């Protein structure tokens, strides 16, 4: 994953960036499967590698395939990113150990979710099925609407360019 991110940061070819971001999403989905978050992994694979890649390729059709070089070195965004990363690492040091059964999330929140009427041993599935069903439906609607909007824009551009040229 780190190699993919480095290649993403160095590439100026936008097609390569789109393909590499799809590869990163697949690798992230693999990590999520290894962490036993299969539902989140399926969403990452479908949205991150599938729908996002198709939408970005559609948007790339409307613009140039090479990114222009910046006029100056982007030191301020680099410093903001590095300081944000350092703050996140500092904050993560205060978190309980990974999969610690005595952590607050496992002693207070998880039993409440698992005692719900849904008989699912996986906490992520129980939360998505019982508490976040409408939210997931809303996210699906947003992704579908974005895809339909991109298709409408691409069709309008193709048809609009050919019909205006023929009318004149």
Secondary structure, 3 states (H helix, E strand, C coil): CHHHHHHHHHCCEHHHHHHHHHHHHHHHHHHHHHCCCHHHHHHHHHHHHHHHHHHHHHHHCCCCCECCCCCCCCHHHHHHHHHHHHHHHHHHCCCCCCCCCCCHHHHHHHHHHHCCCCCCCCHHHHHHHHHCHHHHHHHHHHHHHHHHHHHHHHHHHHHHHHHHHHHC
